[in-house]
Amino acid sequence: MGRSNEARVEQARREVSPRKLEKQMAIASASCKVFGREGYARASVDTLAAEAGVSTRTLYNHFPGGKAELFRTVVTWTTTDVRDAQLARMQALLDPERPPRPEDLEGDLVALARAFVALMTEFPDHFALVRHIHAEADHVPPEVLQAWQDAGPARVQRGMADAMTSLEEAGLLDLHGDAPMAGVHFLALISHSVVQQSHYGVRPLPKGEVDRMVTRGVAAFLRAYRAG
């Protein structure tokens, strides 16, 4: 397995001058909008350079691997931001040191679900990228797909499995011996309908409709996993 995105960023900070790193981040930020708008296959190096206000030569100076390296950088950097937000909200709303009372469990899970779904509007460029990743998986370099999974979804799923285990230890859930699957089920039930119907936030849904999907998703999860 390759190095984590954090390791790459830390190496860049050690080996690249602050001015060069700032330029790379500016190029990546501009490219995020292009990739989110056009996808990986359609985005050209010329368009990426123009959006960033640099020449194609400058782009290759900073990203010798061209479009593939730039896309990987954009995906892993934005994924890290979203992942950190997800883990922070999970910690705040499902703190293992302060498990909810049984009568508060459903409300706390609904609050977490709302917080997760709200990230689509807070990080629209990232979720536009994710939409294209799913649509163009056969065109995106395999190492980019793996870097995305390692930087974000896999870490969040492990965190969710740990949170579910804490709720089971508090006597609130019965995970049937499979905490990772319970975490996957929770994430799918609270977000799948919202993601599909809003096209990853591209066409925002009415708040009431989102709330209905989220609360029903949590209710379905608890019918399967509530203890006792």
NORBELZI-V615605 format. One record per residue. N is the residue number from 1. RES is the residue in one small letter. PSI is psi in radians with two decimals (NA if undefined). D_LAST is the distance of its C-alpha to the last C-alpha in Angstrom with 2 decimals. Layout:
N/RES/PSI/D_LAST
N/RES/PSI/D_LAST
//
This chain:
1/m/2.46/40.96
2/g/3.07/43.07
3/r/2.73/43.01
4/s/2.82/40.52
5/n/-0.64/41.70
6/e/-0.67/41.68
7/a/-0.69/44.08
8/r/-0.77/46.38
9/v/-0.75/46.47
10/e/-0.71/47.19
11/q/-0.71/49.95
12/a/-0.70/51.41
13/r/-0.54/51.60
14/r/-0.67/53.46
15/e/-0.27/55.79
16/v/2.42/56.40
17/s/2.63/58.32
18/p/-0.64/56.50
19/r/-0.74/58.75
20/k/-0.71/57.99
21/l/-0.69/54.23
22/e/-0.69/54.45
23/k/-0.74/56.34
24/q/-0.73/53.81
25/m/-0.60/50.96
26/a/-0.73/53.06
27/i/-0.75/53.67
28/a/-0.71/50.00
29/s/-0.77/49.03
30/a/-0.68/51.61
31/s/-0.52/50.64
32/c/-0.71/47.01
33/k/-0.69/48.23
34/v/-0.84/50.35
35/f/-0.67/47.65
36/g/-0.51/45.19
37/r/-0.72/47.86
38/e/-0.23/49.42
39/g/3.09/47.03
40/y/-0.85/48.05
41/a/-0.67/50.43
42/r/-0.42/52.43
43/a/2.18/52.80
44/s/2.75/56.21
45/v/-0.65/57.39
46/d/-0.77/60.09
47/t/-0.72/57.59
48/l/-0.76/55.39
49/a/-0.75/58.47
50/a/-0.72/59.76
51/e/-0.63/56.50
52/a/-0.15/56.62
53/g/0.56/60.33
54/v/2.93/61.46
55/s/2.81/63.55
56/t/-0.56/62.09
57/r/-0.74/63.92
58/t/-0.71/62.13
59/l/-0.79/58.77
60/y/-0.50/59.56
61/n/-0.66/60.84
62/h/-0.52/57.42
63/f/1.42/55.37
64/p/-0.46/57.52
65/g/0.05/54.94
66/g/-2.49/55.49
67/k/-0.71/52.92
68/a/-0.78/50.39
69/e/-0.69/50.44
70/l/-0.74/50.31
71/f/-0.75/47.36
72/r/-0.76/45.44
73/t/-0.82/46.29
74/v/-0.84/45.26
75/v/-0.83/41.93
76/t/-0.63/40.93
77/w/-0.83/42.15
78/t/-0.62/40.37
79/t/-0.67/37.20
80/t/-0.73/37.23
81/d/-0.80/37.48
82/v/-0.75/34.55
83/r/-0.79/32.42
84/d/-0.65/33.21
85/a/-0.72/32.29
86/q/-0.81/28.91
87/l/-0.63/28.12
88/a/-0.72/29.40
89/r/-0.62/27.21
90/m/-0.77/24.13
91/q/-0.69/25.14
92/a/-0.64/25.88
93/l/-0.34/22.73
94/l/0.96/20.15
95/d/2.06/22.00
96/p/-0.36/20.16
97/e/-0.29/22.07
98/r/1.25/20.63
99/p/2.61/16.97
100/p/2.74/16.05
101/r/2.66/14.52
102/p/-0.70/11.13
103/e/-0.24/13.44
104/d/-0.11/15.70
105/l/-0.86/13.61
106/e/-0.75/14.63
107/g/-0.68/18.14
108/d/-0.66/18.57
109/l/-0.64/17.65
110/v/-0.72/20.05
111/a/-0.72/22.65
112/l/-0.73/22.46
113/a/-0.79/22.77
114/r/-0.72/25.77
115/a/-0.67/27.32
116/f/-0.82/27.16
117/v/-0.61/28.60
118/a/-0.36/31.29
119/l/-0.41/32.69
120/m/-0.55/34.35
121/t/-0.39/36.67
122/e/-0.45/37.20
123/f/1.06/38.20
124/p/-0.64/39.80
125/d/-0.70/42.24
126/h/-0.81/39.58
127/f/-0.41/37.48
128/a/-0.68/40.72
129/l/-0.79/41.28
130/v/-0.69/37.86
131/r/-0.76/38.59
132/h/-0.58/41.83
133/i/-0.80/40.31
134/h/-0.68/38.09
135/a/-0.49/41.01
136/e/0.54/43.52
137/a/-0.51/41.59
138/d/-0.16/44.41
139/h/-0.34/46.97
140/v/2.32/45.27
141/p/2.37/46.22
142/p/-0.64/43.46
143/e/-0.47/43.75
144/v/-0.74/43.04
145/l/-0.74/39.84
146/q/-0.70/38.77
147/a/-0.70/39.82
148/w/-0.83/37.74
149/q/-0.78/34.60
150/d/-0.68/35.26
151/a/-0.57/36.03
152/g/-1.38/33.14
153/p/-0.75/30.41
154/a/-0.71/29.79
155/r/-0.72/29.58
156/v/-0.70/27.24
157/q/-0.67/24.88
158/r/-0.71/24.89
159/g/-0.69/24.26
160/m/-0.69/21.31
161/a/-0.71/19.83
162/d/-0.72/20.38
163/a/-0.71/18.75
164/m/-0.69/15.57
165/t/-0.71/15.70
166/s/-0.68/16.17
167/l/-0.62/13.10
168/e/-0.72/11.07
169/e/-0.45/13.21
170/a/0.04/12.46
171/g/0.29/8.74
172/l/-0.47/8.29
173/l/2.75/8.04
174/d/1.86/7.72
175/l/0.04/11.38
176/h/0.59/11.91
177/g/0.20/14.88
178/d/1.40/16.80
179/a/-0.75/16.85
180/p/-0.72/20.19
181/m/-0.66/19.12
182/a/-0.71/16.12
183/g/-0.73/18.80
184/v/-0.75/21.20
185/h/-0.72/18.89
186/f/-0.85/18.32
187/l/-0.69/22.09
188/a/-0.76/23.01
189/l/-0.56/20.91
190/i/-0.33/22.24
191/s/-0.39/25.79
192/h/-0.85/27.01
193/s/-0.70/28.10
194/v/-0.79/29.70
195/v/-0.83/31.52
196/q/-0.77/32.82
197/q/-0.44/33.95
198/s/-0.05/35.53
199/h/0.95/36.98
200/y/0.66/35.62
201/g/-0.04/36.71
202/v/-0.67/40.23
203/r/1.53/39.78
204/p/2.47/37.55
205/l/2.73/35.35
206/p/2.49/35.24
207/k/-0.71/32.81
208/g/-0.64/31.11
209/e/-0.72/30.58
210/v/-0.76/29.14
211/d/-0.68/26.75
212/r/-0.78/25.63
213/m/-0.73/25.00
214/v/-0.84/23.12
215/t/-0.64/20.78
216/r/-0.58/20.08
217/g/-0.77/19.53
218/v/-0.73/16.87
219/a/-0.73/15.17
220/a/-0.71/15.37
221/f/-0.77/14.00
222/l/-0.52/10.82
223/r/-0.52/10.47
224/a/-0.51/10.69
225/y/-0.11/8.98
226/r/2.39/6.50
227/a/2.49/3.77
228/g/NA/0.00
//
